[in-house]
Amino acid sequence: MYSTIFIIGSAGIPSKYGGFETFAENISKLLISNYRISVACSSKLYKKDEYKSAWNCIDRFFIPLSPHGISGIIYDAVSILKAYRNADHVILLGCGAGFLLMFLPRSFRKKIIVHIDGLEWKRKKWNVLVKAYLHYNTKIAMHYAGKIIVDSNSLEAYIPNRYKSKILSISYGGDHLPDVKRKKVHLNQFALVIGRAEPENNLHVLISAFTEIQELDLIIISNWESTRYGRKLIRKYAHNQNIILLNAEYNKVKLQHYRIQCKYYIHGHSCGGTNPSLVEAMYSGLNIISYDNEFNRTTTNNLAKYFKTKEQLVEKIRALETGQAADNSIKIRAYALEHYTWNKVVSEINLNL
């Protein structure tokens, strides 16, 4: 009889939100050959006709709560309780409800692998109290979990020495992307950004730069209406001719069409570790200009172009446009093919279950 793995903490599968959902979906597809997999899903993000208990032979259980904010704590608590009753192994994505682990029997805590999700408590969108809560929960989760996943080697410096023996360095894959052919529309005439409308993703900096680069379009695909920050940017820049602000898109084929047609991919994320959208851009062989921090440099192996300010971004684009800077997209893709595959991710997980 197969052992059962519960994957909890994400919004659910198939992926409709972000990195954790992409992670849960792709490791589930590979782990299912040797384990029974059960994934927690929020019914708030799926239509009623999608409420099927199984997806691609993977069991799902739906919880009628949002996986975000205060309700996310209850969402995680319900998931953990269900896992406690039924799981042989648990992969917990995120530490928002990390304090719950201290109430579980020690024998069960050893079965839990926690993915700590970068430096969540440093995000600009959180107030002081929320940052303190998230930092505390991360510490609690690291203390009580059997293993800790960090998705970037740069994150290891932030893990206390007493927990370093628990660390599993596991990143993301990029080989789930669909194989699509380049269309002739918009060929190499725009820069592309894919990311949530959050201050730490620096969309305001990217947009501001392109008010000075009129000869090139900027397409940003984001959940504009979901955040105050996003709504403010829509109101301010919706009428700029070369700035195209598109609503969030989760159709993988459509997203890949945008990727392979863009001239540059701009990654503004400033909170580490490894951002799945950056891995996907690398795997797609794009010419990447990334926000300059230790996490993005580690992910791209220092092969991209980097910026921190609007002025630096304008300078990097001008240099590429005039041929003063080299296009490293071939080297970036080669690095991604070697380091960012889901088989590699699942092999590391299998070794530690």
FENZI-V769334 format. One record per residue. PSI is psi in degrees with one decimal (none if undefined). OMEGA is omega in whole degrees, -180 to 180 (* if undefined). NEAR is the number of other C-alpha atoms within 8 Angstrom. Layout:
# FENZI-V769334
psi & omega & near
PSI & OMEGA & NEAR
PSI & OMEGA & NEAR
This chain:
# FENZI-V769334
psi & omega & near
135.9 & -178 & 2
144.4 & 170 & 6
154.5 & -179 & 9
128.9 & 175 & 12
126.3 & 173 & 13
128.6 & 176 & 14
111.2 & -173 & 14
160.4 & 179 & 13
-16.8 & 177 & 11
173.1 & 177 & 13
-17.6 & 177 & 15
177.5 & 178 & 13
150.7 & -2 & 11
156.3 & -174 & 8
128.1 & 176 & 12
14.6 & -176 & 10
-68.5 & -174 & 7
-148.9 & -171 & 7
-44.6 & -180 & 9
-37.3 & 180 & 9
-39.4 & 175 & 15
-42.1 & 178 & 11
-50.8 & -178 & 9
-43.2 & -178 & 14
-47.5 & -172 & 12
-34.2 & 176 & 10
-31.7 & 178 & 11
-42.5 & -178 & 10
-31.1 & -179 & 10
-36.5 & -179 & 9
-23.2 & -175 & 10
-20.1 & -180 & 11
-19.7 & -178 & 6
-8.1 & -177 & 6
161.6 & 167 & 10
126.6 & -174 & 11
135.6 & 175 & 13
128.8 & -175 & 12
131.2 & 176 & 14
135.5 & -180 & 16
143.1 & 176 & 12
124.3 & 179 & 14
-12.4 & 178 & 13
-19.9 & -176 & 8
-0.3 & -178 & 8
148.2 & 178 & 8
159.5 & -176 & 8
-35.2 & -180 & 6
-2.8 & 176 & 5
-0.8 & -177 & 6
59.2 & 176 & 9
140.7 & -175 & 7
-24.1 & -179 & 7
145.6 & 176 & 8
118.2 & -177 & 9
41.7 & 180 & 5
7.4 & 178 & 6
127.8 & 178 & 13
142.3 & 175 & 11
145.0 & 171 & 12
132.7 & -174 & 9
136.6 & 179 & 9
127.2 & -175 & 10
49.1 & -179 & 7
153.9 & 172 & 11
141.0 & 179 & 13
6.7 & -176 & 13
158.6 & 178 & 7
-154.7 & -178 & 7
-39.7 & 180 & 6
-23.3 & 178 & 10
-27.9 & 178 & 12
-43.1 & 178 & 12
-40.5 & 178 & 9
-47.7 & 179 & 12
-36.5 & 180 & 13
-43.4 & 178 & 10
-41.7 & 180 & 9
-45.0 & -179 & 11
-41.6 & 179 & 9
-42.5 & 179 & 8
-39.0 & 178 & 9
-40.4 & -180 & 10
-36.2 & -178 & 8
-24.7 & -168 & 6
-12.8 & -170 & 7
145.8 & 170 & 12
-30.5 & 178 & 9
150.8 & 180 & 11
132.3 & 170 & 13
109.8 & -177 & 12
119.1 & -177 & 12
107.2 & -180 & 13
162.5 & -175 & 12
16.9 & -177 & 14
-29.3 & 178 & 10
34.3 & -177 & 10
-30.2 & -179 & 11
-22.8 & -179 & 9
-24.7 & -177 & 8
-28.2 & -177 & 11
-16.5 & -179 & 7
-1.8 & -179 & 6
151.0 & 177 & 8
145.2 & -178 & 6
-37.2 & -179 & 6
-31.8 & 180 & 6
-36.0 & -179 & 9
-32.2 & 179 & 12
-22.2 & -178 & 10
-6.4 & -172 & 12
126.9 & 171 & 13
120.6 & -179 & 12
126.9 & 173 & 16
113.2 & -170 & 12
-7.2 & 171 & 12
48.5 & 174 & 11
-155.4 & -178 & 11
68.0 & -175 & 10
-35.9 & -176 & 10
-6.0 & 179 & 11
0.7 & -178 & 8
138.9 & -176 & 10
-24.8 & -175 & 7
-17.5 & -176 & 7
144.7 & 173 & 10
178.4 & -174 & 7
-41.8 & -178 & 6
-43.9 & -180 & 7
-40.7 & 178 & 9
-43.0 & 179 & 13
-41.5 & 179 & 9
-46.6 & -179 & 9
-39.6 & 179 & 12
-43.2 & 179 & 10
-45.9 & -179 & 8
-34.1 & 177 & 13
-42.9 & 178 & 12
-43.0 & 180 & 8
-44.2 & -179 & 12
-42.6 & 179 & 13
-36.7 & -178 & 11
-42.9 & -171 & 7
-19.8 & -178 & 10
154.9 & 176 & 14
-40.8 & 179 & 11
157.2 & -180 & 12
123.8 & 175 & 13
126.8 & 168 & 12
134.0 & -174 & 17
7.8 & 176 & 13
137.3 & 177 & 15
-27.3 & 180 & 8
-22.0 & -180 & 9
-21.1 & -176 & 13
-27.7 & 179 & 10
-20.6 & -178 & 6
-1.3 & 179 & 5
125.3 & 178 & 8
146.6 & -176 & 7
-35.6 & -176 & 5
-12.9 & 180 & 5
-0.8 & -174 & 10
-26.4 & 179 & 9
-15.6 & 180 & 5
-9.9 & -170 & 8
133.1 & 167 & 11
119.0 & 179 & 9
99.8 & -175 & 9
122.2 & -177 & 10
-142.2 & 180 & 10
166.5 & 174 & 13
161.3 & 175 & 13
-2.3 & -173 & 15
11.8 & 174 & 9
-7.9 & -175 & 7
140.4 & -180 & 9
151.0 & 178 & 7
104.3 & -178 & 4
153.6 & -179 & 7
146.0 & -179 & 5
131.1 & 174 & 7
166.7 & -178 & 7
-13.0 & -179 & 5
140.8 & 177 & 4
22.8 & -174 & 8
115.1 & 175 & 10
29.6 & -178 & 7
8.3 & -179 & 9
157.1 & 170 & 13
146.7 & -174 & 13
142.1 & 173 & 14
132.2 & 174 & 11
119.2 & -179 & 9
159.9 & 180 & 10
152.1 & -179 & 8
79.3 & 178 & 13
145.3 & -177 & 11
-36.9 & -176 & 10
-6.7 & 175 & 11
-1.3 & 169 & 13
34.4 & 179 & 11
-32.0 & 179 & 10
-35.1 & 178 & 8
-43.7 & -179 & 9
-45.4 & -179 & 11
-44.7 & -180 & 11
-38.4 & 178 & 9
-38.3 & -176 & 12
-3.9 & 168 & 14
-16.1 & 178 & 10
-9.1 & -179 & 7
78.1 & -173 & 8
-21.4 & -175 & 8
-5.1 & -178 & 5
134.0 & 177 & 10
152.6 & 172 & 12
120.1 & 176 & 13
122.2 & 176 & 12
124.8 & 178 & 12
116.2 & -173 & 12
168.3 & 178 & 13
65.8 & -171 & 12
-45.4 & -173 & 14
-5.0 & -176 & 7
-15.2 & -178 & 8
153.2 & 177 & 10
-39.8 & 178 & 7
-45.5 & 180 & 10
-43.4 & -180 & 13
-36.6 & 178 & 11
-42.0 & 179 & 8
-38.5 & 178 & 11
-47.1 & -179 & 10
-37.1 & -174 & 7
-35.1 & -169 & 7
3.5 & -175 & 9
-23.6 & -175 & 10
4.4 & 175 & 6
128.4 & -172 & 8
-39.1 & -175 & 5
6.8 & 179 & 11
112.1 & -174 & 15
111.8 & -176 & 11
105.4 & -176 & 10
148.9 & 179 & 8
156.6 & -179 & 8
137.7 & -179 & 8
128.8 & -178 & 8
2.6 & 175 & 8
114.2 & -172 & 6
-35.2 & 180 & 8
-44.6 & 180 & 9
-43.0 & 179 & 8
-39.6 & -179 & 10
-31.4 & 174 & 11
-43.1 & 177 & 12
-43.4 & -178 & 9
-51.1 & -172 & 12
-10.9 & 178 & 9
-13.9 & -173 & 11
154.5 & 178 & 15
-38.3 & 177 & 12
147.7 & 171 & 11
124.8 & -178 & 14
125.9 & -177 & 10
110.2 & -175 & 12
1.8 & -176 & 11
128.3 & -179 & 11
-3.6 & 178 & 10
124.0 & -179 & 12
-179.5 & 0 & 12
-111.8 & -176 & 14
125.0 & 178 & 14
122.7 & -179 & 10
-34.2 & -180 & 10
-31.9 & 177 & 9
-40.5 & 176 & 10
-42.0 & 180 & 15
-38.9 & 177 & 11
-40.0 & 178 & 12
-46.7 & -179 & 15
-28.0 & 179 & 14
-5.0 & 178 & 9
40.3 & -177 & 10
157.3 & 176 & 16
104.3 & -166 & 11
133.1 & 171 & 13
116.4 & -170 & 14
149.9 & 171 & 13
140.4 & -172 & 12
102.4 & 169 & 10
171.3 & -174 & 7
-31.8 & -177 & 7
-46.3 & 180 & 13
-34.9 & 177 & 14
-38.8 & 177 & 12
-45.9 & -179 & 11
-44.5 & -176 & 11
2.0 & -180 & 11
36.1 & 179 & 8
27.0 & -177 & 7
-11.1 & -179 & 9
-177.4 & 168 & 13
150.3 & -172 & 8
148.7 & 179 & 10
160.1 & 171 & 12
-25.7 & -177 & 8
166.0 & 176 & 7
-43.5 & -178 & 11
-40.9 & 179 & 7
-37.7 & 179 & 9
-44.4 & 177 & 14
-43.0 & -180 & 12
-43.5 & -180 & 8
-42.7 & -180 & 13
-43.6 & 178 & 8
-41.7 & -179 & 8
-39.8 & 178 & 10
-40.4 & -179 & 11
-33.9 & -178 & 7
2.3 & 178 & 7
11.2 & 180 & 7
-13.4 & 178 & 7
144.5 & -176 & 8
149.7 & 174 & 6
114.2 & -177 & 7
17.7 & -173 & 9
-34.4 & 180 & 11
-43.4 & 178 & 8
-38.6 & 180 & 8
-44.0 & 180 & 15
-40.6 & 179 & 13
-40.4 & 179 & 8
-41.8 & 180 & 10
-41.5 & -180 & 13
-32.8 & -178 & 11
-36.2 & -169 & 7
-21.6 & -173 & 7
79.4 & 176 & 15
149.4 & -178 & 13
-28.7 & 175 & 13
-38.7 & 178 & 7
-41.1 & 178 & 10
-49.7 & -176 & 14
-32.6 & 177 & 11
-41.7 & 179 & 8
-39.6 & 178 & 10
-45.1 & -180 & 8
-37.0 & -179 & 7
-18.2 & -173 & 6
13.4 & 177 & 5
none & * & 6
